[in-house]
């Protein structure tokens, strides 16, 4: 897999990670953990003096912030009482969150 939007120098080789769970909140948490780990690895490499790869760290931070917001929204929807009238709207909101996480 090649990522086009992480490096100003052009596409970089990457590994695609498939995360599956019946819980949208768990998928959001896993995605958040992967993004945090990437940030940590880049910062550790910079601290060792080898210089960080030419990555758009602000882009990674924005991804992380977006997924934190989506996780909170998914948790709020999950914790709402299941009212029959709002069920379809809640399901649609959760589906929209899932699409954004993907």
C-alpha positions in Angstrom: 0.0 0.0 0.0 1.2 3.5 -0.7 0.1 6.6 1.2 -0.1 9.7 -0.9 -0.9 12.4 1.7 1.6 11.8 4.5 4.8 13.0 2.9 5.4 16.1 0.9 8.1 14.1 -1.0 5.4 11.9 -2.5 3.9 8.5 -1.8 5.5 6.3 0.9 5.2 2.6 1.4 2.9 1.5 4.2 1.3 -1.5 5.7 -2.5 -1.8 5.6 -4.0 -2.9 8.9 -7.4 -4.4 8.9 -9.3 -3.7 12.1 -12.7 -5.4 12.6 -15.0 -5.3 15.5 -18.8 -5.4 16.0 -18.3 -2.3 18.2 -17.7 1.0 16.4 -16.2 2.4 19.6 -13.6 -0.4 19.6 -12.7 0.3 16.0 -12.3 4.0 16.9 -10.1 3.1 19.9 -7.9 0.8 17.8 -7.5 3.4 15.1 -6.6 6.0 17.7 -4.0 3.6 19.2 -2.4 3.0 15.8 -2.2 6.7 15.0 -0.7 7.4 18.5 1.9 4.7 18.0 3.0 6.1 14.6 3.4 9.5 16.2 5.4 8.0 19.1 7.7 6.1 16.7 8.4 9.3 14.7 9.2 11.3 17.8 11.5 8.5 19.2 13.4 8.4 15.9 13.8 12.2 16.0 15.0 12.0 19.6 17.7 9.5 18.6 19.2 12.1 16.3 18.4 10.2 13.1 15.9 12.8 12.1 12.2 12.1 11.7 11.0 11.0 8.3 9.5 13.7 6.2 5.9 13.2 7.4 3.1 15.6 7.8 2.8 15.4 11.6 0.0 18.0 11.7 -2.0 15.7 9.3 -1.5 12.8 11.8 -2.6 15.0 14.7 -5.7 16.1 12.8 -6.6 12.4 12.1 -6.2 11.7 15.8 -8.3 14.6 16.9 -11.0 13.7 14.4 -11.1 10.1 15.6 -11.3 11.2 19.2 -14.3 13.3 18.3 -15.9 10.4 16.5 -15.3 8.0 19.4 -17.0 10.4 21.8 -19.9 10.8 19.4 -20.2 7.0 19.0 -20.1 6.5 22.8 -22.8 9.1 23.3 -25.0 7.5 20.8 -24.4 4.1 22.3 -25.2 5.3 25.8 -28.5 6.9 24.8 -31.6 4.9 25.7 -33.0 3.1 22.7 -36.2 4.9 21.8 -38.1 3.3 19.0 -38.7 6.7 17.3 -35.0 7.6 17.3 -33.7 4.2 16.5 -33.4 4.7 12.7 -31.8 8.1 13.2 -29.3 6.8 15.7 -28.4 3.9 13.4 -27.9 6.3 10.5 -25.6 8.5 12.7 -23.6 5.4 13.7 -23.3 4.3 10.1 -22.1 7.8 9.2 -19.4 7.7 11.9 -18.3 4.3 10.7 -17.9 5.6 7.2 -15.8 8.5 8.5 -13.5 6.1 10.5 -12.9 4.0 7.4 
